[in-house]
Amino acid sequence: MKIALVSPYDFAHPGGVVNHISCLEQQFTRMGHEVKIIAPASKAVYTLGDRFISIGTPRPLPVSGSIARITVSIRLESQVNEVFEREKFDICHLHEPLMPTLCTTTLRLKHTPMVGTFHASGGKPWYTMFSPLAKWYLDRWFRKLDGHIAVSKPALEYVSPYFPADYEIIPNGVDTNHFNHDISPIEQFNDGKFNILFVGRLEKRKGFDYLLKAYNQVKPEFPKCRLIVVGPGTRLRNKYQRRINNNGLSDITFTGYAAYRDLPRYYKTADIVCFPATGRESFGIVLLEAMAVGKPIIASDIAGYSSVLTNNVEGLLVPPKNGEKLAEALVTLISDESLRQQMGARGRPKALEYDWACIAQRVLNYYQETLDKIAPPKAIPEAEAPPVSAASGKH
């Protein structure tokens, strides 16, 4: 099968949707399919070679409490037409298909059967901010989709009131070969201190504010603990650093952005992994990564996370935006090594259920179901007329 995977987001910048598409491409290619990724890119994406087609120049725009790096050009038609007429794809898979402008242009022009995956959850959808006329256009383009996927029940509940359809829930996945227990920790942190790990962009909705408050309470009781912060973000990092200095806190390390190849080693280094997001998470990919490496987790009890992690099984769920409860959970796990080991051991089997090989096969099955559904009915050959017997002839 020849497959187009279309992203509205800058493919040179890390993010959940970009990672999702990259993993699908890898799995589909391993299965013997021909795959092209189509996306805007702020710089060359050398690792994909001719499997990547760049269309559009991304610009950072604030969307739903985060920054979306998308192309806003309305002059993409000729490029999109040229690519699809040349490549002759069997199916096109759009991720966030209503996000302007690459996805909406591709959807509007529709050269081939199309499936859309909806990833977002929480807050007010960006498309509700526009005029009724804009919504009318989005409705028209949405109806061009032949198949609809949501990555979780929260994602489905987020989009379906505005764009009702039959949605198939196919979750995000995790590469359990890449994220595994048999890797070495990062040497500089392998010094006998107790490591609490945070992985995520330094945005307000990721909840690092509350983890910092909890660490401030926990550090005096457990002076040998350390907080490792992995993820990009400059503006809020400076704010956090000032607060750390004012409170006289120690053993907090900001690593900045970590390459995908290095992430498993950070998880391996951790004794506890903490995800205190305040909301707007449709799924918990980072939770699966931590589980795959066999680490106990403390996470906010929000829909996107509780659909992945079971409280008191692979980790602890705590109320969002609650530094006190987060500190209590940290104390519970820091104090109980046996409980940490039990939770970490339970996480690996859960992660294997979401291995990308399984998820990619489910997506391929859905492609085929969609193509079968829209295929024109086969012509039924006319029954041959019975031969005329000699007896029935006229004389």
C-alpha positions in Angstrom: 0.0 0.0 0.0 1.2 3.5 -0.8 0.5 5.8 2.2 0.7 9.6 2.7 1.0 10.7 6.4 0.3 14.4 6.6 1.2 16.6 9.6 0.2 20.3 10.0 3.1 20.8 12.5 6.7 21.6 12.0 8.4 18.2 11.5 11.7 19.5 12.6 10.3 20.3 16.0 9.6 17.6 18.6 6.0 17.0 19.7 3.4 14.3 20.3 1.8 14.4 16.8 5.2 14.5 15.1 6.5 11.5 17.1 3.3 9.6 16.5 3.6 10.0 12.7 7.3 9.2 12.8 6.6 5.9 14.6 3.8 5.0 12.2 6.1 5.6 9.2 8.8 3.4 10.7 6.4 0.5 11.4 4.6 0.8 8.0 8.0 0.8 6.2 9.2 -2.2 8.1 6.0 -4.0 7.0 6.9 -3.4 3.4 4.5 -0.4 2.6 5.7 2.7 0.7 5.2 5.7 3.0 5.7 9.5 2.5 5.5 12.0 5.3 4.2 15.4 4.1 4.6 18.4 6.5 6.1 21.9 6.9 9.6 22.0 8.2 11.7 24.8 9.6 14.9 22.9 8.6 15.9 19.9 6.6 14.8 16.5 7.9 17.7 14.5 6.7 16.9 11.3 8.6 13.9 10.5 6.4 15.6 11.1 3.0 13.1 11.0 0.1 10.4 9.6 2.5 9.8 13.2 3.6 8.2 15.9 1.5 8.3 19.5 2.8 5.4 21.8 2.0 5.0 25.2 3.7 7.0 27.3 6.2 5.9 26.8 9.8 5.3 29.8 12.2 4.7 29.6 16.0 1.1 30.4 17.0 -0.5 30.1 20.4 -3.2 27.4 20.4 -5.0 26.0 23.5 -2.4 26.8 26.0 0.5 25.6 23.8 2.4 26.7 20.8 1.5 25.2 17.4 4.2 25.5 14.7 2.1 25.4 11.6 2.1 26.9 8.1 -0.5 29.7 7.6 0.1 30.2 3.9 -2.9 29.9 1.7 -0.8 29.3 -1.4 -0.2 25.6 -1.1 -2.6 24.3 -3.8 -0.1 23.9 -6.5 2.4 22.1 -4.3 -0.2 19.8 -2.9 -1.7 19.0 -6.3 1.8 18.3 -7.8 2.7 15.9 -4.9 -0.5 13.9 -5.0 -0.7 13.7 -8.8 2.9 12.5 -8.9 2.8 10.0 -6.0 -0.6 8.4 -6.6 -1.2 7.3 -3.0 -3.7 4.6 -2.1 -4.7 6.4 1.0 -3.9 9.7 2.8 -3.8 9.9 6.6 -4.2 13.4 8.0 -3.3 14.1 11.6 -5.4 16.9 13.1 -7.1 17.2 9.7 -8.9 20.5 10.5 -5.7 22.3 11.5 -4.7 25.0 8.9 -3.4 25.2 6.4 -1.6 22.2 5.0 -4.1 19.6 6.3 -7.1 21.7 5.4 -5.7 22.4 1.9 -5.0 18.7 1.4 -8.5 17.8 2.6 -10.2 20.4 0.4 -8.4 19.2 -2.7 -8.9 15.5 -1.9 -7.0 13.5 -4.5 -7.4 10.1 -2.7 -9.3 8.4 0.1 -8.7 10.1 3.4 -8.6 9.1 7.0 -8.2 11.7 9.8 -6.8 11.2 13.3 -7.8 13.6 16.1 -5.3 14.0 18.9 -6.3 17.0 20.9 -8.3 17.1 24.2 -9.3 19.7 26.8 -10.1 23.3 26.8 -12.1 25.1 24.1 -11.3 23.9 20.5 -9.5 26.5 18.5 -12.1 26.3 15.7 -14.9 27.6 18.0 -13.2 31.0 18.0 -14.0 31.6 14.3 -17.1 32.9 12.5 -20.0 30.8 11.5 -18.7 31.0 7.9 -15.4 29.5 8.9 -17.2 26.7 10.7 -19.3 26.1 7.6 -16.1 25.6 5.6 -14.7 23.3 8.2 -17.9 21.2 8.1 -17.6 20.9 4.3 -14.0 19.8 4.5 -14.7 17.4 7.4 -17.3 15.6 5.3 -14.5 14.8 2.8 -13.0 12.4 5.4 -13.7 8.7 4.6 -12.6 7.5 8.1 -12.2 9.0 11.5 -9.8 8.0 14.3 -9.5 9.4 17.8 -6.5 8.5 20.0 -8.5 8.2 23.1 -12.0 8.5 24.6 -11.2 12.1 25.8 -10.1 13.0 22.3 -13.3 11.6 20.9 -15.4 13.5 23.4 -13.5 16.7 22.6 -14.1 16.6 18.8 -17.4 14.8 18.4 -19.8 17.5 19.7 -18.6 19.8 17.0 -17.9 17.2 14.2 -20.1 14.1 14.9 -19.2 10.9 13.0 -18.3 7.3 13.6 -14.9 7.4 15.3 -12.5 4.4 15.8 -10.4 4.8 18.9 -6.8 3.7 18.1 -4.4 4.9 20.8 -0.9 6.2 20.6 1.8 3.7 20.9 5.3 3.2 22.4 8.4 1.6 20.9 9.1 -1.0 23.6 12.4 -1.9 21.9 13.7 1.6 22.2 12.2 2.1 25.7 13.3 -0.9 27.7 14.8 -1.8 31.0 18.1 -3.2 29.6 19.8 0.2 29.1 22.4 2.1 31.1 21.5 5.1 33.2 23.1 8.5 32.7 26.4 8.4 34.6 26.3 11.9 36.1 23.0 11.1 38.0 24.0 7.6 39.0 25.6 8.7 42.2 23.4 7.3 44.9 20.9 10.2 45.1 17.2 9.5 44.7 16.1 10.8 41.3 12.7 12.3 40.6 12.2 12.8 36.9 9.9 15.2 35.0 9.7 14.9 31.2 7.8 17.5 29.3 7.8 21.0 27.7 8.0 23.8 30.3 4.5 25.1 29.7 2.0 25.9 32.4 -0.4 23.1 31.5 2.4 20.5 32.1 2.1 21.4 35.8 5.8 21.8 36.8 4.7 24.6 39.2 3.0 22.0 41.4 5.9 19.6 41.2 8.2 22.4 42.3 5.9 23.1 45.3 5.9 19.4 46.2 9.6 19.1 45.9 10.0 22.1 48.2 8.1 20.1 50.9 9.8 16.8 50.3 13.4 18.0 50.1 13.9 18.7 53.8 12.6 15.2 54.8 14.6 13.5 52.1 17.8 15.6 51.6 19.3 13.1 49.2 16.6 13.4 46.6 17.2 15.2 43.3 14.8 16.6 40.7 15.7 16.2 37.0 13.8 18.3 34.5 13.9 17.1 30.9 12.2 19.2 28.2 12.5 22.4 26.2 11.3 25.9 27.4 13.2 29.0 28.2 10.8 31.7 29.5 9.3 29.6 32.3 12.6 28.0 33.1 14.0 31.4 34.0 11.0 32.0 36.3 11.4 28.6 37.9 15.1 29.2 38.4 14.4 32.5 40.3 11.9 30.7 42.6 14.4 27.9 43.2 17.1 30.5 44.2 14.7 32.4 46.4 13.7 29.2 48.3 17.2 28.0 48.6 16.4 24.7 46.9 19.2 22.5 45.7 19.7 19.4 43.5 17.4 20.6 40.7 18.8 20.1 37.2 17.3 21.4 34.0 18.7 19.4 31.0 16.7 21.3 28.3 15.6 19.4 25.2 16.7 15.7 25.1 16.9 13.8 21.9 14.6 10.9 21.4 17.6 8.5 21.4 18.6 9.7 24.9 15.1 9.6 26.6 15.2 6.0 27.6 18.4 6.6 29.6 16.8 9.4 31.5 13.9 7.1 32.4 16.3 4.4 33.5 18.1 7.0 35.7 14.9 7.8 37.6 13.6 6.2 40.8 10.2 7.9 40.3 8.8 9.6 37.2 6.3 12.5 37.7 3.7 13.9 35.3 1.7 16.7 37.1 -0.1 18.0 34.0 -3.1 20.2 34.8 -5.3 19.0 31.9 -5.6 19.1 28.1 -3.8 15.8 27.7 -5.7 13.4 25.4 -3.3 10.5 26.1 -0.3 9.6 28.2 2.5 8.7 25.8 5.2 9.7 28.4 3.5 7.4 30.9 3.9 4.5 28.5 7.5 5.4 27.9 8.2 5.3 31.7 6.2 2.1 32.0 8.2 0.4 29.2 11.4 1.1 31.1 9.8 -0.3 34.3 9.5 2.9 36.4 6.8 3.8 38.9 4.8 6.9 38.1 3.0 9.7 39.8 0.6 11.5 37.5 -2.4 13.8 37.6 -5.7 12.2 37.7 -6.9 13.6 34.4 -8.8 11.7 31.7 -5.9 11.4 29.3 -3.7 9.9 32.0 -6.2 7.7 33.9 -7.1 6.0 30.6 -3.5 4.6 30.6 -2.4 4.3 34.2 -4.4 2.5 36.9 -4.1 4.0 40.3 -2.1 1.9 42.8 -1.2 -0.5 40.0 1.5 1.0 37.8 1.7 4.2 39.9 -0.3 6.8 41.8 -2.9 9.2 40.5 -3.2 12.5 42.4 -5.7 15.5 41.9 -4.4 18.0 39.4 -3.1 21.4 40.6 -2.5 20.1 44.1 1.0 20.4 45.4 0.1 18.9 48.8 -1.2 15.6 47.4 1.7 15.4 45.0 4.1 15.8 47.9 2.2 13.0 49.8 2.5 10.7 46.8 6.2 11.4 46.5 6.7 10.6 50.2 4.8 7.4 49.8 6.9 6.1 47.0 10.3 7.5 48.3 9.6 5.6 51.6 8.7 2.3 50.0 11.2 0.7 47.7 9.2 -2.6 47.5 6.1 -0.6 46.3 8.2 1.2 43.7 9.6 -2.1 42.3 6.1 -3.7 42.2 4.6 -0.7 40.3 7.6 -0.6 37.9 7.3 -4.3 37.2 3.5 -4.0 36.4 4.1 -1.1 34.0 6.1 -3.1 31.4 3.3 -5.5 30.5 0.9 -2.6 30.2 3.3 -0.8 27.8 3.6 -3.9 25.6 -0.1 -3.7 25.0 0.6 -0.4 23.3 3.6 -1.4 21.3 3.8 0.4 18.0 3.8 -2.8 16.0 0.4 -3.6 17.4 -1.0 -0.1 17.0 0.3 0.2 13.4 -1.4 -3.0 12.4 -4.7 -1.7 13.9 -4.3 1.5 11.8 -3.6 -0.6 8.6 -6.7 -2.7 9.3 -8.7 0.5 9.6 -7.3 1.8 6.3 -8.4 -1.4 4.6 -11.9 -1.3 6.2 -12.2 2.3 5.0 -11.1 1.5 1.5 -13.5 -1.5 1.4 -16.4 0.6 2.6 -16.0 3.3 -0.1 -15.1 0.9 -3.0 -17.6 0.8 -5.8 -19.7 -2.3 -5.8 -18.5 -5.0 -8.1 -20.6 -5.5 -11.2 -22.7 -8.6 -11.1 -22.5 -10.5 -14.4 -25.8 -10.9 -16.1 -27.1 -14.5 -16.0 -26.7 -16.2 -19.3 -29.9 -16.8 -21.1 -30.9 -20.5 -21.3 -30.3 -22.1 -24.6 -33.4 -22.2 -26.9 -34.4 -25.8 -27.5 -35.1 -27.0 -31.0 -38.6 -28.0 -29.8 -39.5 -24.5 -29.0 -38.6 -23.1 -32.4 -41.2 -22.0 -34.9 -42.0 -24.1 -37.9 
